Amino acid sequence: MTTILRALRLAGILLLAAGLNTGTANAQGCLSHAEARAVLQSGQVVSLAQIRGQIAAATGGRIVQAELCQDGDGYFYEVYVQIGGSVRRFRVDAATGNILGNLILPAEGSYARFGRRG
């Protein structure tokens, strides 16, 4: 029973992150897979695989979703990290891997903690 609840909780977190990511990513100028691949191959950014451990260590969680986005002349990863029972969104400099900020999700707080109310 506990395994089923954990699986449902994780599925809910992934759906939350995917649903929230769709609207915000497009508004912020996130790149298509082909565009992201081209930028990565040009050497302008480091791959997410190279900085995944750095992000996990800094946030204390694990990445559930990420996209490469452009802001002016620079690039950043919009990263969704599962920390305990909630998902937080971070902005990570794609050239250095430095976390630029912790962005509060609209569902942050009691609604983002699956299995708990209020």
C-alpha positions in Angstrom: 0.0 0.0 0.0 2.8 2.4 0.9 4.5 1.7 -2.5 1.3 2.6 -4.3 0.9 5.8 -2.4 4.5 6.8 -3.2 4.0 6.0 -6.9 0.8 8.1 -7.0 2.5 11.0 -5.1 5.5 11.0 -7.6 3.1 10.9 -10.5 1.2 13.9 -9.1 4.5 15.8 -8.6 5.5 15.1 -12.2 2.1 16.1 -13.6 2.2 19.3 -11.5 5.7 20.2 -12.8 4.8 19.4 -16.4 1.6 21.4 -16.2 3.2 24.4 -14.6 6.2 24.2 -16.9 4.1 24.4 -20.1 2.8 27.9 -19.5 5.8 29.5 -17.9 8.4 28.0 -20.2 6.9 29.3 -23.4 6.4 32.8 -21.9 10.1 32.9 -20.9 11.5 31.9 -24.2 12.5 28.3 -23.5 14.0 26.5 -26.4 12.8 23.6 -28.5 14.9 20.4 -28.2 16.6 21.2 -31.6 17.4 24.7 -30.5 18.7 23.5 -27.1 20.9 20.9 -28.8 22.4 23.5 -31.1 23.2 25.9 -28.2 24.7 23.0 -26.3 26.8 21.9 -29.3 28.1 25.5 -29.8 29.6 25.4 -26.3 27.6 28.4 -25.0 26.1 26.3 -22.1 27.1 23.2 -20.1 24.9 20.2 -20.3 22.4 19.6 -17.6 24.0 16.2 -17.1 27.3 17.9 -16.1 25.6 20.1 -13.4 22.9 17.7 -12.2 24.9 16.7 -9.1 25.7 20.3 -8.3 22.0 21.3 -8.4 21.0 18.3 -6.3 23.6 19.1 -3.7 22.6 22.7 -3.5 18.9 22.1 -3.3 18.8 18.9 -1.3 16.4 17.3 -3.9 16.3 15.6 -7.2 15.5 17.1 -10.6 12.2 16.0 -12.1 12.1 18.3 -15.1 14.3 20.9 -16.7 14.3 23.1 -19.8 16.9 25.4 -21.4 15.6 29.0 -21.8 17.0 32.2 -23.1 17.0 35.6 -21.3 18.5 38.3 -23.4 22.0 37.2 -24.5 22.3 34.5 -21.7 20.8 31.1 -21.1 19.4 29.5 -18.0 17.9 26.2 -17.0 14.4 26.3 -15.5 14.7 23.3 -13.2 11.9 21.6 -11.2 13.3 19.8 -8.1 11.4 17.4 -5.9 12.3 18.2 -2.2 10.5 15.9 0.1 6.8 16.0 -0.8 6.9 19.2 -2.8 8.3 20.5 -6.1 10.3 23.8 -6.3 11.3 25.6 -9.4 14.9 27.0 -9.7 16.6 29.1 -12.2 20.1 27.9 -12.9 22.8 29.8 -15.0 23.4 27.5 -18.0 27.0 28.6 -18.4 28.2 28.1 -14.8 25.6 25.9 -13.1 25.1 28.5 -10.4 21.6 28.7 -8.9 20.2 32.2 -9.7 17.0 31.9 -7.7 14.3 29.8 -6.1 11.1 30.6 -7.8 7.9 30.0 -5.8 5.4 27.9 -7.6 1.8 29.0 -7.6 0.9 25.7 -5.7 3.7 26.2 -3.1 2.8 25.5 0.5 0.2 23.2 1.8 -1.2 22.4 -1.7 2.2 21.3 -3.0 2.7 18.8 -0.1 1.0 15.7 -1.4 -0.7 13.6 1.2 -1.0 16.4 3.7 -3.8 18.9 4.1 -3.7 22.5 5.3 
